[in-house]
């Protein structure tokens, strides 16, 4: 059985080796550059070939690979789609994903799409046409397993159950060059603040940013958190979109909603359109330093630290 090229090994920014996934042993195999050429040239790799002295991906990717340090530590969050699980009619109902620890994880299609939206995949993309959302290979076809599953009756009891408990307090804006209104520059929206006004603890996912000394940049780690009654949290636009598009919200909070069916603006990962029942505040998350640069306020770096990478 062939191996799948899934990652690259970095010494700072230089590629010094690659990582393959052996489907038979279900393990990651890090190799140096010379060994990589041998593996691929001898036909043991399913998604790459050697042309001249160049390594060429056949699954549509280029440098879009998982990233590992010289010590074997994972330094990004990308996943790989090992195979899709589909019904006999061709509808994809799930995926087997590979994470950076070399673990296969079987998830439903909704979880797979959320993971790829959040982290990216080395060999797949999310395809949206109108109201339909599905997965597709970047190039060619994904490995597919067909199963005959009788779909259970859908549990609608949780649909929208948290909508009345969450109030959007403000849109969080950054800088002064997001757009222009009557020729006056205005800040661009990068997130929102929410308050739990209900009586239940509500779970949500977010990226928590910290400064990575090895990579010399702000890097995010996926985290699950709890918003207790009375608490306030700040989320990026992408985290907000993923949170509110879960069944518990169905795109609606107590004082506003995402237009449905969602238009192209509402579907973009870093853009979101809301219809609010009343005006909300716009709060600046950054302040200008002596050079006129907009720097994220220290108490919000864990949410918006990625905005600081432009100065590194």
Secondary structure, DSSP 8 states (H G I E B T S, - for coil): --EEEEEEEEETTEEEEEEEEETTTTEEEEEEHHHHHHHHHTT-BSSEEEETTEEEESSS-SS--EEEETTS-B-S--BEEEEEEE-TTS-EEEEEEE-TTS-EEEEEHHHHHHHHHHH-BSSEEEEEETTEEEEEESSS---EEE----------TTTTTTGGGEEEEEEEEEEEEEEEETTEEEEEEEEEEEEE-SSS-EEEEEEEEEEETTTTEEEEEEEEEEE-TT-EEEEEHHHHHHHHTSTTTTTEETTEE--SS--HHHHSTT----EESS--EEEE-EEE-TTS-EEE-GGGHHHHGGGGGGG-
